[in-house]
Structures are given as C-alpha cells and as structure tokens.
Amino acid sequence: MENFDAILAQISPAPEQHVQLPEGWGQGRALFGGLTAAIAWQHGEAGAAEDQQLRAMTVSFVAPVLSGSAQLYRRVLRKGKNVTQIAVEIKQEGEVVLSSLLTYGRARPSVVQVTDTPDPHELPVEKGLSFPQGQGVPEFTRAFDYRVTLGGLPFCGSKSREFGGYMRFRELDTPITIGLLLGLVDAWPPALLTHLTELAPASSLTWTIEFPSELPQRSTAAWWHYVATIDYAADGYGHTHAHIWDENGQMVAISRQTVTVFA
C-alpha cells in the first residue's frame, strides 16, 4: 500500500498530465474518494497565488475512479486580486470521473468577526471503539486509525443523528496538509450507515469542505476529532454536515456531503 503523501508527491504543476492511480486504496470497485479528492487538490494548488488560502473545495464524484491510467486537467477560471477560482477534472477513458472547484481567497481586513465555533464532544479517545477488520471493510481503511465515540459503528442500527470520534493516519507521521486532511475526513463512512443493520453500499455524490483558517502545525499521527450530523435522509439520499477539530479543540474544517445509500 503506497503512502498517501507519496501518491500526492507524484503530481506535477503541469496543467495537463497523465498519472498512474495506485492499487491498494480500494473503496468497493472504486478508489477511495478522499484520495482522489486530495489528488485534485494537489493538482489545483499549483494554479493559486502563494498568498491565497484555500477557502472551499467542492467535489463531484461523477463516476467510479479506478486504479490505473488517468488524466488531470486544471483550468484557472478567474484569478482576481483577492479570489482565485480553479477547476480540476480527472478523466479516464476520455470520460470525466471527478470534477472539482477550488476557491482560494486572500485574507483582508473586515469589521465582521464571528469566530466562536462549536466545541467537540469531550468523550476521551481511549473510550472510543476501533473499526473492525475483515470482510466488508473497505481496503483503504487499513491506512487509518479510528475511535468511534458517537453513534456507534456502521451497521449497528443506531438511530442517532450524530456519528464520529477520532481519526489519524495509522503509520504516516508527517506535517498535515490540506490533501492529507482530505484523506482523514473522507476516511469516515457516511453517517447514514450507522442506521442500518445489514451491509449495504453507499457513496458520496458531492462533497464540499471549507477551511475557515490556516491549518495548525500538527502531525498526521496526532488525533483529529470528527463529528458528522445527519440533516435529512430519505428516498435513498442523505445530507450531512461535519466539523473537524485538532487535538487542542481548534476547528479546522467544515464538511458537507450528499450521499447515496442503497438500502
């Protein structure tokens, strides 16, 4: 299983390029969505100004992304004084399989200051449940360490609207980046799966993740806290939002997903 950061390091600044997507990161028949989103971010990052921070990233998982040959395409839609908008596509066999929009913004003075954020739940990491290993557990989860403190494990039949706990890379110990954080956040299964009692497939249709401030200087081996809330679920679709904090309780990201579930 190739290291997550090593996969991202292979992406060059070229606006168009061929890449070889790795084996060992499966999520059903597709590649792990957190990895493909991180590849899109790594590619898009080269188009932004150095003093502009990523403010939001929206990903549409158009079709299953498979291991093997792929093409990356980056377009700078607009580079303004304060904001840059960048589109990234991943194509396979001539078809778009992932489409992403990255929004970068320069910090500037503002009279609006609303910086009080939700606090994470205080249940300690040592009281959390580890994910099981074996049949039915996606291949990519081997790279991550989980402790579930809210909502129970997937397919446990919980009716809680909240799901989450703590996460970190199992073996990778390197300074956190946006790309590595994307992997951590998407490593969590959809919150809807805790409501089921039998195995059933589910996948993300769209994912928007927002970054209110610069990432803190932390390691991928440190614990990061994740809490997702189901806003609404019916007709085979679910709508969730999540907050992510570092080990000191600083909120680092806000995540929103539209999910399909086949049960």
N, C-alpha and C positions, 0 to 999 in steps of 0.2 A: 504494500500500500504506500504509494508515493506521498510524501509530506505535503500538506496543504500549501504551505508557503513556497515550497519548491515548484509546485504547479504554477502558481501566480508569477513567480520569477521568470518563467519562460515567455511571458507576454512582452513583446517589444513595443516601443512607442509608435510604430508604423500604423497609419490609419487603416490599412487593409493588410491582412496577413492570414496565413494558414497556421493552424495549431493542431496538435495531436492531443485529444482529450483522453484522460487516463482510464485504465481499468482499476477495479478495486474500490470504487466510490459509488456503487450502485444504490439506487432507491427504486426498488421494483425493476421495471425494464429500462428506466431512465437513469441518468446521472443525478446525484444529489443536487437539489436546487440551490442550496447555499453555496456550493462550489461554482456552479455555472453563473450565479449572480455575482460572485466575487471575481470571476474571470471578466465579466462585463465591466465591473467597476475598475479593475486593473487596467483594462484597455481604455476606458473613458477618461481615467485620471490624467493621461498624457495630454489631453486636449484642454485642460483647465489652466488658469493662471495660478502662479505659485502662491499668491496671497489670498486666494479664494478657497473657502472651506466647503466641503460637500454638505449641503443643507437637506437634500432629499433625493431619494432614488426610487424610481418605480420600475418594476419588472413585470412583464407579461410572459408567462410560460406558455408559449404558443403551441408547442408540440414537444414530445419527449426528446431530450438532448441525449444522444448516445455517445459512448466512448468511440474513439477513432478520429478521423479527419474532420475538421470544421474550419469555417472561415469567419474571421472577425471583421466587422465594418464599423468605423467610427465617423460621425459627422458632427461638426460643431454647428449647431443650428443658429446660435447667436452668441457673440462674445461682447457683452456690454461693459460699461465702466464698473458696475457692481456685480452683475449676474451673468453667468455663462450657462447656456443650455446645450447639453451634449446627448446625442442619440447613439446607441450602440446596438448592433444586431449580431447574433450568432446564426450562421446558416450551415445546414448540412444537406447534401444532395440538391443544392440550389434553392432550398426552401428555408424560410425564416423559422427557427425553432425557439428563439428567445429574442425579445425586444425590450430595450431598457431606455429610460430617460433619466439623466443625471443633472441635477441643478446645483450649481456652485454659486456661493454668494460671499462677497467681501463684507466683513464687519464694518459698521459705521455708527456714528453717534445717534441715539434715539432717546426720546423722553419716555417711551413705553418700556417699563421694566416689570415683567411678571415672571419671577424666577423661582417662586416656591413650587415645588414639584411633589407628586405623590411619594410616599415612603414605601420601601419594600416591606413585606411581611417579615416579622422578626424571628420566625422559627429557625433555629440554627441548622447549619448544613449537616451536622452529624446526625440529625434526626430524620434526614431525608431518605427516600427509597432509591436504590440504584436500579437502572434499567436491566431487565433480564437479557440474557444472551441466548442465541439458538434460533430455531425455526421461526420464521415470521418477523424477525428483527432485521431491519434494513442493513445492508453491508456497510454503509458509511458510518453507522453509529459506533463502530469499533474505534474510531478516531476521537471519540468524545467521552467525557465522564459526566454523569448526570446525578443529581439528587433531587427527587421529587418531593416537595413539601406541601403542594396544593393540588387538590382534585383527584389524586390517585393516579395509578399507572394507566396507559392506554388499554381499552377494552375491559376495564374493571366495572363498568356500569355506574360510575359516579354521575350524579346529576348536578354537580357544582358547575357554575358558570366560569369559575377560575381554575387555572391549571398552570403549574410552573414549579420553580425551585431554583437550583443552582446548576451551573454548567462550566466546563473548562475543557481544553484540549487534553487528551489523555497522556500524550508523550511529547507534544510540541511545547517548548518553553522559549518564547521569543517575544519581543515587544508587540503589543496589539496594534493592528492597523484596521482601517475600515473593512478591507477584504476579509481579514481573519475574523472580525466581529460578525460579518455577514454569515460566515460559516457557523459560528456559535449560535446565533439567533435562529437560523433556519434548521439547526440540528434538532430543535424541538418538534415533535409531531403536532399536527393540528389539535387544538383543544377539544374539538368535537369527538375525537376518538375515545376520550375517557367516558363518554356517554354510552358507548357500545359494549356489548358483552361477547361478541364474536369478531374474529378477524375480518376486516373489510378494507378495501383500498380507499385512499383519499389522496388528494393532491392540491397544490396551490394553483389557482388561476392567475391571480395578480398579487403582488407584494409591493407595498410602499413602506420604506423605512426612512425616518427623519432623524437628523442629528442636531440637537439644539446647541451644542457647544463642541469645542475641540475635544477629542478623545483624551482621557487621562493617560499618564505614562504608567501602564500596567502590563503585566505579562499574560500571555495566553494560558499559562499554567495556574494563574490565580482564579478564584471562584468569581463568576459573574452571575448576577441574580436576574431571573426572568419570570414575569407573571403575565399570562395572557388571560383575557376576558372575552367570553362569547357575547357579542352584542345581539346577534339574531341568527337563528338557524332554522331552515325549513326547505322543503322541496329539493333536497339533495345539495344545498349550498349553505355555507356558513360564513359569517362575517365576524372577524375578531380584531381586537387590538391588544397590544402588549407594551409593557415598559421594561427597560433593561437598565440595571444599575451595576456599578462596580462594587468591589468589596468594601468600600468606605461609604456606600449608600448614595453616591452621586449618580443621578440619572444620566445615561449616556445616549439613549436612543428610544424612539417611539416607533413601533412596528404595527402595520395594519395589513390584514390579508383577507382575500376572498378565496374560499376553499370549497372544493367539491368532495362529497363523500358518497360512496356507493353502497349505502345501507339505510 
